[in-house]
Amino acid sequence: MQLDVMTLPQPLGQIGELARQTQAAGFSGLLFTEGGRTAYLNAAIASQAAPGLELSTGVAVAFPRSPFVTAATAWELQEATGGRFRLGIGTQVRTHIVRRYGADFDHPGPRLRDYVLAVKACFAAFRSGKLGHHGDFYDLDFITPQWSPGPIEAADPKVDVAAVNPWMLRMAGEVADGVHVHPLGEPGYLARHVVPKVAEGAQKAGRSPSDIAVIVPAMTIVGDNDEERHNERQFVRASMSFYGSTPNYAFIWDEAGFEGTTARIREKQKAGDFAGMAAQITDEHLAAFATESTWDELADKLIGKYGGVASRVVLYNALGAPERFERYGEIARQIQSSQSR
């Protein structure tokens, strides 16, 4: 189990220093979750600033970019990192794809499955000079030497997909190299859905479930006294209410024993009451969906919660005060040390 840091892409002049700090602190990697800035440009800067640091997009939006464009970008990043880049992609939601990006969104699950296969076909074409992918959504069969980046020494980039519902999790196990679990992915959800559904997909494709990386974001509330943990509790409440407002994710709350949480959050959201949204996340929600501990207990708690399930745990809220970031880095070193014994 590796411990990574999650960040929104930063201004390009700042990301190099963050990459160096992440590597020096002891984390395994840096994960860029795409927002208003592009994940790929940040990854490119980080690859040069901190050689040896593992980098991934977690996740970049797929559909507004053609599979060939995404594949070529990932190929260059894989070369720049010496084989330490993972391509993480996701569908986003219809409103963003159609109204913000102006791209197609129909049949997002099957479209993403075809997209992954098309990206992998492009990787093969960069080595062989022959492109041949004929899917339900993407039909690619033309490449010339001048429009190919050509072979690289590193292996093909791993392709991970964001998945929440059972169909998407099975699809990830069938065609992807890893799955990005939703930030609301508490241990019960991992056991009920992620592990068995990914295994079903892998077995359908004749693959071993152990070959599929499970990448889990972890929201943490850490401090040696209640006052120290208070501000992080408030941050986590706001973050959970944001993710928990999406109707498609309501079943995660419901199955964990918090029925109606999404409906209550959306009622406040429609009224523009952001403080009210966060207030719907109770201490009981935090206990189930976040990891709260003292600093001395955190490494053991993360191993106990995610060990044997997660290939990579991504700290959702490690960034902040420098001294806290350094302490999170110490946790990363402890986890790595405990697993090497």
C-alpha positions as CSV (number, residue, x, y, z in Angstrom):
1,M,0.0,0.0,0.0
2,Q,1.5,3.3,-1.1
3,L,0.5,6.7,0.3
4,D,0.1,9.6,-2.1
5,V,-1.0,13.2,-1.9
6,M,-4.0,14.6,-3.8
7,T,-4.0,18.1,-5.1
8,L,-6.0,20.2,-7.5
9,P,-3.7,21.4,-10.3
10,Q,-1.8,24.6,-9.3
11,P,-0.5,27.5,-11.3
12,L,2.4,26.1,-13.4
13,G,5.0,28.3,-11.6
14,Q,4.1,26.7,-8.2
15,I,3.7,23.0,-9.0
16,G,7.4,22.2,-9.2
17,E,8.0,23.2,-5.6
18,L,5.0,21.2,-4.4
19,A,6.3,18.1,-6.3
20,R,9.8,18.5,-4.7
21,Q,8.2,19.0,-1.2
22,T,6.0,15.9,-1.7
23,Q,9.0,13.8,-2.7
24,A,11.2,15.1,0.1
25,A,8.5,14.5,2.7
26,G,8.4,10.8,1.9
27,F,5.2,10.3,-0.1
28,S,5.1,7.8,-2.9
29,G,3.4,10.0,-5.4
30,L,1.4,13.0,-6.3
31,L,-2.1,12.7,-7.8
32,F,-3.8,15.6,-9.8
33,T,-7.5,15.7,-9.7
34,E,-8.7,17.9,-12.6
35,G,-10.7,21.0,-11.9
36,G,-10.4,24.5,-13.4
37,R,-6.8,23.8,-14.4
38,T,-5.5,20.8,-16.4
39,A,-4.0,17.8,-14.7
40,Y,-1.6,17.0,-17.5
41,L,0.3,20.2,-17.6
42,N,0.9,20.0,-13.8
43,A,2.1,16.4,-14.2
44,A,4.5,17.5,-16.9
45,I,6.1,20.2,-14.7
46,A,6.2,17.8,-11.7
47,S,8.0,15.2,-13.8
48,Q,10.9,17.5,-14.4
49,A,10.9,19.0,-10.9
50,A,10.9,15.8,-8.9
51,P,12.4,12.9,-10.9
52,G,11.5,9.6,-9.4
53,L,8.2,10.8,-7.9
54,E,5.2,8.7,-9.1
55,L,2.5,10.9,-10.8
56,S,-1.0,10.2,-11.8
57,T,-4.2,12.0,-13.0
58,G,-6.9,11.2,-10.6
59,V,-8.9,11.9,-12.5
60,A,-8.7,13.8,-15.8
61,V,-11.9,14.2,-17.8
62,A,-12.0,11.8,-20.7
63,F,-14.7,12.7,-23.2
64,P,-13.8,16.3,-24.2
65,R,-10.4,14.9,-25.4
66,S,-10.1,12.3,-28.1
67,P,-8.6,8.9,-27.1
68,F,-5.6,9.6,-29.4
69,V,-5.0,13.0,-27.7
70,T,-5.2,11.5,-24.3
71,A,-3.0,8.5,-25.3
72,A,-0.3,10.8,-26.8
73,T,-0.2,13.0,-23.7
74,A,0.0,10.0,-21.4
75,W,2.7,8.5,-23.5
76,E,4.9,11.6,-23.2
77,L,4.3,11.7,-19.5
78,Q,5.3,8.1,-19.1
79,E,8.5,8.8,-21.0
80,A,9.2,11.9,-18.9
81,T,8.7,10.0,-15.6
82,G,10.7,7.0,-16.6
83,G,7.6,4.8,-16.4
84,R,6.2,6.4,-13.2
85,F,3.0,7.8,-14.6
86,R,-0.6,6.5,-14.3
87,L,-3.4,7.8,-16.5
88,G,-6.5,8.1,-14.5
89,I,-9.7,9.2,-16.4
90,G,-13.4,9.6,-15.7
91,T,-16.7,10.6,-17.2
92,Q,-17.5,13.6,-15.0
93,V,-21.3,14.3,-15.1
94,R,-23.6,15.2,-18.0
95,T,-24.0,18.9,-17.1
96,H,-20.2,19.5,-17.2
97,I,-19.6,17.4,-20.3
98,V,-22.4,18.8,-22.4
99,R,-22.8,22.4,-21.1
100,R,-19.2,23.3,-20.1
101,Y,-17.1,21.2,-22.5
102,G,-19.6,20.9,-25.4
103,A,-18.9,17.2,-25.8
104,D,-21.0,14.0,-26.1
105,F,-22.1,12.2,-22.9
106,D,-24.6,9.6,-24.1
107,H,-24.1,6.1,-22.7
108,P,-21.2,7.2,-20.4
109,G,-20.3,3.8,-19.0
110,P,-20.0,1.9,-22.4
111,R,-18.4,5.0,-23.9
112,L,-15.7,5.1,-21.2
113,R,-15.1,1.4,-21.7
114,D,-14.6,1.9,-25.4
115,Y,-12.4,4.9,-24.6
116,V,-10.0,2.9,-22.5
117,L,-9.7,0.2,-25.2
118,A,-9.1,3.0,-27.8
119,V,-6.4,4.6,-25.6
120,K,-4.7,1.2,-25.3
121,A,-4.9,0.6,-29.0
122,C,-3.1,4.0,-29.5
123,F,-0.4,2.8,-27.2
124,A,0.1,-0.3,-29.3
125,A,0.1,1.9,-32.4
126,F,2.9,4.1,-31.1
127,R,5.1,1.0,-30.9
128,S,4.0,-0.9,-34.0
129,G,2.9,1.9,-36.4
130,K,-0.4,0.2,-37.0
131,L,-3.7,1.6,-35.5
132,G,-6.8,-0.5,-35.5
133,H,-9.6,0.1,-33.0
134,H,-13.2,-0.3,-34.0
135,G,-15.6,0.2,-31.1
136,D,-19.1,1.4,-30.6
137,F,-18.1,5.0,-30.0
138,Y,-14.5,5.3,-31.4
139,D,-13.2,4.2,-34.8
140,L,-9.5,4.7,-35.2
141,D,-7.4,3.2,-38.0
142,F,-5.0,5.9,-39.4
143,I,-1.5,6.8,-38.1
144,T,1.7,7.8,-39.9
145,P,5.2,8.1,-38.5
146,Q,5.1,11.9,-38.4
147,W,2.0,11.8,-36.3
148,S,3.2,9.2,-33.9
149,P,5.4,9.8,-30.8
150,G,7.1,6.5,-31.5
151,P,8.2,3.8,-29.1
152,I,9.5,4.6,-25.6
153,E,11.7,2.5,-23.3
154,A,9.2,2.5,-20.5
155,A,6.2,0.1,-20.4
156,D,2.8,1.4,-21.6
157,P,1.1,3.7,-19.0
158,K,-1.4,2.1,-16.7
159,V,-4.9,3.3,-17.4
160,D,-7.2,3.7,-14.4
161,V,-10.9,4.7,-14.4
162,A,-13.1,6.4,-11.8
163,A,-16.0,4.1,-10.9
164,V,-18.8,4.2,-8.4
165,N,-21.7,2.0,-9.5
166,P,-21.5,-1.8,-9.9
167,W,-21.4,-1.7,-13.7
168,M,-18.5,0.7,-13.8
169,L,-16.6,-1.3,-11.2
170,R,-17.0,-4.5,-13.2
171,M,-15.9,-2.6,-16.3
172,A,-12.8,-1.4,-14.5
173,G,-11.9,-4.9,-13.6
174,E,-12.5,-6.1,-17.2
175,V,-10.5,-3.5,-19.2
176,A,-8.6,-1.0,-17.0
177,D,-5.5,-1.4,-14.9
178,G,-6.9,0.3,-11.8
179,V,-10.0,1.9,-10.3
180,H,-10.2,5.3,-8.6
181,V,-12.7,4.8,-5.7
182,H,-15.0,7.7,-4.9
183,P,-14.0,9.9,-2.0
184,L,-17.0,8.6,-0.1
185,G,-15.6,5.1,-0.4
186,E,-15.8,3.9,3.2
187,P,-14.7,0.3,4.1
188,G,-18.3,-1.1,3.9
189,Y,-18.7,0.2,0.4
190,L,-15.2,-1.2,-0.6
191,A,-16.3,-4.6,0.8
192,R,-19.8,-4.7,-0.7
193,H,-19.1,-3.3,-4.1
194,V,-15.5,-2.4,-5.1
195,V,-13.7,-5.6,-4.3
196,P,-16.3,-8.1,-5.5
197,K,-17.3,-6.2,-8.6
198,V,-13.8,-5.5,-9.8
199,A,-13.0,-9.2,-9.3
200,E,-16.1,-10.1,-11.4
201,G,-14.9,-8.0,-14.2
202,A,-11.3,-9.3,-14.0
203,Q,-12.5,-12.9,-14.0
204,K,-14.7,-12.2,-17.0
205,A,-11.7,-11.0,-19.0
206,G,-9.5,-13.9,-17.7
207,R,-7.4,-11.6,-15.5
208,S,-6.3,-11.8,-11.9
209,P,-8.1,-9.3,-9.6
210,S,-4.8,-8.7,-8.0
211,D,-3.6,-7.1,-11.2
212,I,-6.2,-4.2,-10.8
213,A,-5.0,-1.4,-8.6
214,V,-7.5,0.0,-6.1
215,I,-6.8,3.6,-5.5
216,V,-8.7,5.0,-2.5
217,P,-8.9,8.7,-1.3
218,A,-8.9,9.1,2.4
219,M,-10.3,12.0,4.3
220,T,-8.4,12.4,7.6
221,I,-9.0,14.3,10.8
222,V,-5.8,14.3,12.7
223,G,-4.5,16.0,15.8
224,D,-3.5,15.3,19.4
225,N,-6.4,17.3,20.9
226,D,-9.9,18.2,20.0
227,E,-9.1,21.8,19.2
228,E,-6.5,20.7,16.7
229,R,-9.0,18.4,15.0
230,H,-11.9,20.9,14.9
231,N,-10.9,22.8,11.7
232,E,-10.3,19.6,9.8
233,R,-13.7,18.3,10.9
234,Q,-15.3,21.3,9.3
235,F,-13.3,20.9,6.1
236,V,-14.3,17.3,5.8
237,R,-17.9,18.0,6.5
238,A,-17.9,20.6,3.6
239,S,-16.1,18.1,1.3
240,M,-18.4,15.3,2.1
241,S,-21.5,17.4,1.5
242,F,-20.2,18.5,-1.9
243,Y,-19.6,14.9,-3.0
244,G,-22.7,13.6,-1.3
245,S,-25.0,16.0,-3.2
246,T,-24.8,13.9,-6.4
247,P,-28.0,11.7,-6.7
248,N,-26.0,8.8,-8.3
249,Y,-24.0,8.5,-5.1
250,A,-27.0,8.4,-2.7
251,F,-26.8,4.6,-2.4
252,I,-23.4,4.9,-0.7
253,W,-24.9,6.9,2.2
254,D,-28.0,4.7,2.3
255,E,-26.3,1.4,2.5
256,A,-24.0,2.7,5.3
257,G,-27.1,3.5,7.4
258,F,-27.5,7.2,6.5
259,E,-30.7,7.1,4.4
260,G,-31.9,10.4,2.9
261,T,-28.5,12.2,3.3
262,T,-28.3,13.2,-0.4
263,A,-31.9,14.5,-0.4
264,R,-31.2,16.6,2.7
265,I,-28.0,18.0,1.2
266,R,-29.7,18.8,-2.1
267,E,-32.5,20.7,-0.3
268,K,-29.9,23.0,1.2
269,Q,-27.9,23.2,-2.0
270,K,-30.9,24.4,-4.0
271,A,-31.4,27.2,-1.4
272,G,-27.8,28.2,-1.7
273,D,-27.2,27.3,1.9
274,F,-23.7,25.9,1.8
275,A,-23.3,26.0,5.6
276,G,-26.6,24.0,5.8
277,M,-25.2,21.5,3.4
278,A,-22.2,20.8,5.6
279,A,-24.4,20.7,8.6
280,Q,-26.1,17.6,7.2
281,I,-22.8,15.7,7.8
282,T,-23.0,14.6,11.4
283,D,-20.4,13.3,13.7
284,E,-21.7,9.8,12.9
285,H,-21.1,10.4,9.2
286,L,-17.5,11.5,10.0
287,A,-16.9,8.4,12.1
288,A,-18.0,6.1,9.2
289,F,-16.5,7.9,6.2
290,A,-13.4,9.7,7.5
291,T,-10.3,8.5,9.5
292,E,-9.9,10.4,12.8
293,S,-7.0,9.8,15.0
294,T,-4.0,11.2,16.9
295,W,-0.8,11.5,14.9
296,D,0.7,8.5,16.6
297,E,-2.3,6.3,15.7
298,L,-2.8,7.4,12.1
299,A,-0.4,5.0,10.3
300,D,-1.9,2.0,12.1
301,K,-5.5,3.2,11.5
302,L,-4.9,3.6,7.7
303,I,-3.3,0.2,7.5
304,G,-6.1,-1.4,9.5
305,K,-8.8,0.3,7.4
306,Y,-7.3,-0.1,3.9
307,G,-4.5,-2.7,4.1
308,G,-5.1,-5.7,1.9
309,V,-7.7,-3.7,-0.2
310,A,-6.1,-0.5,-1.4
311,S,-3.0,-0.5,-3.6
312,R,-2.7,3.2,-3.1
313,V,-4.2,5.4,-0.4
314,V,-4.4,9.1,-1.5
315,L,-4.6,11.7,1.3
316,Y,-7.4,14.0,0.4
317,N,-6.5,16.8,2.7
318,A,-2.8,16.5,3.5
319,L,-1.9,19.9,2.0
320,G,-2.1,22.9,4.2
321,A,0.2,24.1,7.0
322,P,3.8,23.0,6.2
323,E,4.3,21.4,9.6
324,R,1.2,19.2,9.1
325,F,2.3,18.2,5.6
326,E,5.6,17.1,7.0
327,R,3.9,15.0,9.7
328,Y,1.7,13.4,7.0
329,G,5.0,12.6,5.2
330,E,6.2,10.9,8.3
331,I,3.1,8.7,8.3
332,A,3.9,7.8,4.7
333,R,7.4,6.7,5.7
334,Q,6.0,4.7,8.6
335,I,3.6,2.8,6.4
336,Q,6.3,2.0,3.8
337,S,8.6,0.9,6.6
338,S,6.0,-1.4,8.2
339,Q,5.3,-3.1,4.9
340,S,9.0,-3.7,4.1
341,R,9.7,-5.7,7.3
